[in-house]
Amino acid sequence: DSGVTQTPKHLITATGQRVTLRCSPRSGDLSVYWYQQSLDQGLQFLIQYYNGEERAKGNILERFSAQQFPDLHSELNLSSLELGDSALYFCASSPSGVSYEQYFGPGTRLTVT
Amino acid sequence: DQQVKQNSPSLSVQEGRISILNCDYTNSMFDYFLWYKKYPAEGPTFLISISSIKDKNEDGRFTVFLNKSAKHLSLHIVPSQPGDSAVYFCAASALGAGGTSYGKLTFGQGTILTVHP
């Protein structure tokens, strides 16, 4: 158990819908990272937040957004969902703003039908 | 543009023997490398890392070797155990680049390791 929690575990929704994935980092960790793992791709970095501020950005679609709240939990919002958005979404955390050893949650499996 | 590549999708070894997992990278800005292990239905778990100023890092049964000139790293597991059966991901970071690279890990596609009893 990494100490990172993600909810929900599974999510099934229709195209065009909007969903919110939630992540609680390990106690004391200030950074939260979001990754997407599609069937035919490895883990793709989406975005990093550090102590409430956006720190780094990857190939995150404009339909996707994230934020980190004062209690350090983070939410990833996915809107206008397409079939291709079906994937595993992982959240990770680390104590500081650097990415030496990130600790991953169990992931949320999103299925868009 | 795949900057981190694990060319072997799978590897099968006998218990007690050595497992060698390989990873190649193309971005010369990468200065920190990590290996993660992933079991089904779980998130990746950090295993071992190495800074670009070193060429070897050892932790128990796990050793990571870095060859900067060849842009190649490998993970050695000795001796291999059935519990090591998992997907292994190589990842790289360009911390020194700062800016929008800061905090980003670039992952390879993963290698499925199966250790037979």
Interface residues (C-beta under 8 A of the other chain):
Chain A: S2 V4 S31 Y33 Y35 Q41 G42 L43 Q44 F45 Q48 Y50 R55 A56 K57 G58 F90 A92 G97 V98 S99 Y100 E101 Q102 Y103 F104 G105 P106 G107
Chain B: Y32 L34 Y36 A41 E42 G43 P44 T45 F46 S49 F89 A91 S93 L95 T100 S101 Y102 G103 K104 L105 T106 F107 G108 Q109 G110
